Amino acid sequence: MGEIVLLCLFLFASSVHLSQGISHEIHLLRPRQGSGGHHVPGLSCLSWRLGVEAHNIIGWSTVPQVCESYMGHYMLGRQYRKDSRAVAYEALAYAQGLKLAGDGKDIWVFDVDETSLSNLPYYANHGFGSEVFNSTQFNNWVYEGKAPALPESLQLYKKLLNLGIKAVFLTGRSEAQRNITAANLKKVGYHTWEKLILKGSWVTGTAVVYKSNERKKLEKSGYRIIGNIGDQWSDILGTNTGNRTFKLPDPMYYIS
């Protein structure tokens, strides 16, 4: 009996320690229950999310209305952070095992939205992706410059810099949003980077094509993309994707 009590105390202490390891909250709202959600006849929201993350469900425009509550519980609960932490952990482990050239040409490509910065405060007020995307409302949010960092990505960024790897931010945000994006990044802890690449108004085509072309330019300039991380499959598919790619969770929207 004593051993069981000690085991329970150990597990409780471990859970407290893990929760204390979270540097700060992305959004102040907290879920009323876990990320398991409610049973929806004919549709498992957990399975739908898995299909999205595995890139089996593609081309969707909104989260199913019946999954809004589930998505909110997932994004505001611990599981989203744990999933993000698992990706960042593997990315760092990979980077620490590399033998770098030391010539300043080794770079790591970071996406911005839902990778470096979190728009969760915005999506928490817009159905966690269940509402039709409103570009005007979202751009107004971007210009506020209040997006917090995704803590796991910020920690990865800092550790990569310590290893001698330079950061490049490659985003689908418009060139007109350069100043506010740079200011937002710096405000939350991304203090330096090799390049901040935004999408010009003249650029057409899909995100895959746009980001592939920009990565190709980087490599033609002599950079070596040793790592590439993003929340969308369009961040890590296409050409010139780098030596290794990492996909962060994001079941709130899809960009082709």
C-alpha positions in Angstrom: 0.0 0.0 0.0 2.8 2.4 0.9 4.5 1.7 -2.4 1.3 2.6 -4.3 1.0 5.9 -2.4 4.6 6.8 -3.1 4.1 6.0 -6.8 1.0 8.3 -7.0 2.9 11.1 -5.3 5.7 10.7 -7.8 3.4 10.8 -10.7 1.7 13.9 -9.3 5.0 15.6 -8.7 6.1 14.8 -12.2 3.0 16.3 -13.8 3.5 19.5 -11.7 7.1 19.7 -12.8 6.1 19.4 -16.5 3.4 22.0 -16.2 5.9 24.4 -14.5 8.2 23.9 -17.5 5.8 25.8 -19.7 7.4 29.2 -20.1 4.1 31.1 -20.6 0.6 30.7 -21.9 -0.2 31.5 -25.5 -3.8 32.5 -24.5 -5.4 33.2 -21.2 -8.5 31.1 -21.8 -8.4 27.6 -20.4 -10.4 24.5 -21.5 -13.2 23.3 -19.4 -12.1 19.7 -20.1 -9.5 17.7 -21.9 -8.8 17.5 -25.6 -11.0 14.4 -26.0 -14.0 16.5 -26.9 -17.6 15.2 -27.2 -18.9 12.3 -29.3 -20.3 13.5 -32.6 -22.4 11.0 -34.5 -20.9 10.1 -37.8 -17.7 12.1 -37.2 -14.8 11.7 -34.8 -13.1 15.1 -34.4 -10.0 13.5 -33.1 -9.8 11.3 -36.2 -10.5 14.4 -38.4 -7.6 16.2 -36.8 -5.3 13.2 -37.3 -6.3 13.1 -41.0 -5.4 16.8 -41.3 -2.0 16.5 -39.6 -1.2 13.4 -41.7 -2.1 15.3 -44.8 -4.8 12.8 -45.7 -7.5 15.4 -45.5 -6.6 18.3 -47.8 -8.2 21.2 -49.5 -10.6 22.0 -46.7 -11.7 25.5 -45.9 -13.0 25.4 -42.4 -13.0 23.1 -39.3 -16.3 21.2 -39.2 -18.8 23.2 -37.1 -19.4 20.2 -34.8 -15.6 20.2 -34.0 -15.3 23.8 -32.8 -15.6 22.9 -29.2 -13.1 20.0 -29.6 -10.7 22.2 -31.4 -10.8 24.8 -28.7 -10.1 22.2 -26.0 -7.2 20.9 -28.0 -5.6 24.2 -28.8 -6.1 25.7 -25.4 -5.3 22.5 -23.5 -2.0 20.8 -22.8 -2.0 18.5 -25.8 -1.3 21.1 -28.4 1.7 22.3 -26.3 2.9 18.8 -25.8 2.7 18.0 -29.5 4.6 21.2 -30.3 7.2 20.3 -27.7 7.7 16.9 -29.3 8.4 18.4 -32.7 10.8 21.0 -31.3 12.6 18.3 -29.3 13.2 16.2 -32.4 14.3 19.2 -34.3 16.9 20.2 -31.7 18.2 16.6 -31.3 18.7 16.5 -35.1 20.5 19.9 -35.1 22.8 19.0 -32.2 24.0 15.9 -34.1 25.1 17.9 -37.1 28.7 18.8 -38.0 28.4 22.4 -39.2 30.8 24.0 -41.7 31.2 27.1 -39.5 31.2 29.5 -42.5 27.9 31.2 -41.6 26.0 29.6 -44.4 24.0 27.0 -42.4 20.5 28.3 -42.0 17.2 27.1 -40.5 14.0 28.2 -42.2 11.1 29.2 -39.9 7.6 29.9 -41.0 5.9 32.7 -39.0 2.2 32.2 -38.3 1.5 29.3 -36.0 5.2 28.4 -36.1 7.2 31.4 -34.7 4.2 33.5 -33.7 0.8 32.2 -32.5 -2.4 33.7 -33.6 -4.4 31.7 -31.1 -5.8 34.8 -29.4 -7.3 35.7 -32.7 -8.7 32.3 -33.6 -10.1 31.8 -30.0 -12.5 34.6 -30.9 -13.2 33.2 -34.4 -14.3 29.6 -33.8 -10.8 28.0 -33.8 -11.0 27.7 -37.6 -14.7 26.8 -37.9 -15.5 30.3 -39.2 -14.9 31.2 -42.8 -11.5 33.1 -43.0 -11.9 36.8 -43.1 -8.7 38.4 -44.5 -9.6 41.9 -43.4 -10.2 40.9 -39.8 -7.1 38.8 -39.7 -4.9 41.5 -41.2 -6.3 44.0 -38.6 -5.1 41.5 -36.0 -1.7 41.3 -37.6 -1.3 45.1 -37.6 -1.9 45.1 -33.9 1.5 43.3 -33.5 0.3 41.4 -30.5 0.8 37.8 -31.5 2.8 35.9 -28.8 5.6 33.5 -29.6 4.9 29.8 -29.7 7.1 29.0 -26.7 8.5 25.7 -28.1 9.6 27.4 -31.4 11.2 30.3 -29.6 13.2 27.9 -27.4 14.3 26.0 -30.5 15.3 29.2 -32.2 17.5 30.3 -29.3 19.2 27.0 -29.1 19.8 26.8 -32.8 21.5 30.3 -32.6 23.7 29.0 -29.9 24.8 26.1 -32.1 25.8 28.6 -34.8 22.8 28.1 -37.1 21.3 31.3 -38.5 17.5 31.8 -38.7 15.6 32.7 -41.8 11.9 33.6 -41.5 9.9 32.8 -44.6 6.2 33.8 -44.4 3.1 34.2 -46.6 2.5 37.5 -45.0 2.5 40.4 -47.4 5.5 42.7 -48.0 3.3 45.5 -46.7 3.4 43.8 -43.3 7.1 43.7 -43.0 7.6 46.4 -40.3 4.9 45.2 -38.0 6.0 41.5 -38.4 9.6 42.4 -37.7 8.5 44.4 -34.6 6.3 41.6 -33.4 9.0 39.0 -33.8 11.5 41.1 -31.9 9.1 42.0 -29.1 8.5 38.4 -28.2 12.1 37.3 -28.3 13.2 36.7 -31.9 15.9 39.4 -31.8 18.0 38.5 -34.8 17.8 36.8 -38.2 19.6 36.4 -41.4 16.6 37.2 -43.6 12.9 38.0 -43.2 11.2 37.0 -46.4 7.6 38.2 -47.1 5.4 37.7 -50.1 5.4 40.5 -52.6 2.1 41.7 -54.2 3.4 40.6 -57.6 3.8 36.9 -56.5 1.2 34.5 -57.8 0.6 30.8 -57.4 0.3 28.5 -54.4 2.2 28.8 -51.1 4.1 25.6 -52.1 5.4 27.3 -55.3 6.1 30.6 -53.6 8.1 29.1 -50.7 9.9 26.7 -53.0 11.1 29.6 -55.2 12.3 31.6 -52.2 14.2 28.6 -50.8 15.8 28.1 -54.2 17.0 31.7 -54.1 18.5 31.1 -50.7 20.4 28.0 -51.9 21.6 29.8 -55.1 23.0 32.5 -52.7 25.1 29.9 -51.1 23.1 29.1 -48.0 22.6 25.5 -46.9 19.1 24.9 -45.5 19.8 22.3 -42.9 16.4 22.5 -41.3 12.9 23.7 -42.2 9.9 24.0 -39.8 6.3 25.1 -40.3 2.8 24.4 -39.3 1.5 23.8 -42.9 2.4 21.1 -45.3 2.9 23.9 -47.9 5.8 25.1 -45.7 7.7 21.9 -46.1 6.6 20.4 -49.5 7.9 21.4 -52.9 11.5 21.8 -53.9 14.6 23.0 -52.0 12.9 21.9 -48.7 16.2 21.5 -46.9 18.0 18.6 -45.4 15.2 17.8 -43.0 11.7 19.2 -42.4 9.6 19.4 -39.3 5.8 19.8 -39.1 4.2 21.5 -36.2 0.5 20.9 -35.3 -2.1 23.2 -36.7 -5.6 21.9 -37.3 -7.2 25.3 -37.5 -6.6 26.2 -41.2 -5.2 24.8 -44.4 -3.0 26.6 -46.9 -2.2 24.9 -50.2 
